[in-house]
Amino acid sequence: MSEITTSVMIADRTGHTTLQLTQQETLERVAGMEGAWVFAGDRMVQPGDLAEADWATVGAVRVLPGIVGGI
Protein backbone atom coordinates (compact mmCIF):
# COMPACT_ATOMS: atom_id res chain seq x y z
CA MET A 1 0.00 0.00 0.00
CA SER A 2 1.41 3.40 -0.92
CA GLU A 3 1.77 6.33 1.44
CA ILE A 4 -0.95 8.97 1.45
CA THR A 5 -0.08 12.19 -0.38
CA THR A 6 -1.75 15.58 -0.48
CA SER A 7 -1.44 18.69 -2.62
CA VAL A 8 1.21 21.06 -1.22
CA MET A 9 1.54 24.55 -2.72
CA ILE A 10 4.85 26.24 -1.89
CA ALA A 11 5.05 29.95 -2.72
CA ASP A 12 8.11 32.18 -2.92
CA ARG A 13 9.06 35.50 -4.49
CA THR A 14 9.12 33.98 -7.98
CA GLY A 15 5.69 32.31 -7.88
CA HIS A 16 4.60 28.94 -6.58
CA THR A 17 5.00 25.22 -7.10
CA THR A 18 2.33 22.61 -6.41
CA LEU A 19 3.51 19.12 -5.47
CA GLN A 20 1.94 15.87 -4.30
CA LEU A 21 3.85 15.07 -1.10
CA THR A 22 3.69 12.63 1.77
CA GLN A 23 3.52 13.91 5.32
CA GLN A 24 7.25 13.29 5.86
CA GLU A 25 8.23 15.00 2.60
CA THR A 26 6.14 18.03 3.56
CA LEU A 27 7.71 18.22 7.02
CA GLU A 28 11.20 18.10 5.48
CA ARG A 29 10.42 20.98 3.09
CA VAL A 30 8.79 23.14 5.76
CA ALA A 31 11.70 22.58 8.17
CA GLY A 32 14.00 24.54 5.87
CA MET A 33 11.65 27.51 5.53
CA GLU A 34 12.17 29.66 8.62
CA GLY A 35 9.29 32.08 9.24
CA ALA A 36 6.97 30.49 6.68
CA TRP A 37 3.21 30.59 7.18
CA VAL A 38 1.64 27.14 6.88
CA PHE A 39 -2.03 26.53 6.16
CA ALA A 40 -3.64 23.09 6.35
CA GLY A 41 -7.06 23.21 4.77
CA ASP A 42 -8.13 26.77 5.52
CA ARG A 43 -6.46 27.08 8.93
CA MET A 44 -3.08 28.55 9.75
CA VAL A 45 -1.09 25.99 11.73
CA GLN A 46 2.34 25.77 13.28
CA PRO A 47 4.71 23.73 11.11
CA GLY A 48 5.07 21.16 13.89
CA ASP A 49 1.30 20.59 13.88
CA LEU A 50 1.63 18.89 10.50
CA ALA A 51 3.48 16.03 12.18
CA GLU A 52 0.36 15.21 14.21
CA ALA A 53 -2.20 15.85 11.46
CA ASP A 54 -4.31 13.06 9.97
CA TRP A 55 -2.81 13.17 6.47
CA ALA A 56 -5.83 11.41 4.97
CA THR A 57 -8.07 14.35 5.94
CA VAL A 58 -5.70 17.34 6.14
CA GLY A 59 -6.70 18.68 2.73
CA ALA A 60 -4.44 20.95 0.71
CA VAL A 61 -1.40 22.46 2.43
CA ARG A 62 -0.14 25.94 1.50
CA VAL A 63 3.30 27.21 2.54
CA LEU A 64 3.79 30.96 2.12
CA PRO A 65 6.59 33.34 3.06
CA GLY A 66 5.77 35.19 6.28
CA ILE A 67 4.55 38.73 5.82
CA VAL A 68 6.18 41.45 7.89
CA GLY A 69 4.63 44.88 8.16
CA GLY A 70 5.63 48.11 9.77
CA ILE A 71 7.06 51.49 9.12
C-alpha positions as CSV (number, residue, x, y, z in Angstrom):
1,M,0.0,0.0,0.0
2,S,1.4,3.4,-0.9
3,E,1.8,6.3,1.4
4,I,-0.9,9.0,1.4
5,T,-0.1,12.2,-0.4
6,T,-1.7,15.6,-0.5
7,S,-1.4,18.7,-2.6
8,V,1.2,21.1,-1.2
9,M,1.5,24.5,-2.7
10,I,4.8,26.2,-1.9
11,A,5.0,30.0,-2.7
12,D,8.1,32.2,-2.9
13,R,9.1,35.5,-4.5
14,T,9.1,34.0,-8.0
15,G,5.7,32.3,-7.9
16,H,4.6,28.9,-6.6
17,T,5.0,25.2,-7.1
18,T,2.3,22.6,-6.4
19,L,3.5,19.1,-5.5
20,Q,1.9,15.9,-4.3
21,L,3.9,15.1,-1.1
22,T,3.7,12.6,1.8
23,Q,3.5,13.9,5.3
24,Q,7.3,13.3,5.9
25,E,8.2,15.0,2.6
26,T,6.1,18.0,3.6
27,L,7.7,18.2,7.0
28,E,11.2,18.1,5.5
29,R,10.4,21.0,3.1
30,V,8.8,23.1,5.8
31,A,11.7,22.6,8.2
32,G,14.0,24.5,5.9
33,M,11.7,27.5,5.5
34,E,12.2,29.7,8.6
35,G,9.3,32.1,9.2
36,A,7.0,30.5,6.7
37,W,3.2,30.6,7.2
38,V,1.6,27.1,6.9
39,F,-2.0,26.5,6.2
40,A,-3.6,23.1,6.4
41,G,-7.1,23.2,4.8
42,D,-8.1,26.8,5.5
43,R,-6.5,27.1,8.9
44,M,-3.1,28.6,9.7
45,V,-1.1,26.0,11.7
46,Q,2.3,25.8,13.3
47,P,4.7,23.7,11.1
48,G,5.1,21.2,13.9
49,D,1.3,20.6,13.9
50,L,1.6,18.9,10.5
51,A,3.5,16.0,12.2
52,E,0.4,15.2,14.2
53,A,-2.2,15.8,11.5
54,D,-4.3,13.1,10.0
55,W,-2.8,13.2,6.5
56,A,-5.8,11.4,5.0
57,T,-8.1,14.3,5.9
58,V,-5.7,17.3,6.1
59,G,-6.7,18.7,2.7
60,A,-4.4,21.0,0.7
61,V,-1.4,22.5,2.4
62,R,-0.1,25.9,1.5
63,V,3.3,27.2,2.5
64,L,3.8,31.0,2.1
65,P,6.6,33.3,3.1
66,G,5.8,35.2,6.3
67,I,4.6,38.7,5.8
68,V,6.2,41.5,7.9
69,G,4.6,44.9,8.2
70,G,5.6,48.1,9.8
71,I,7.1,51.5,9.1
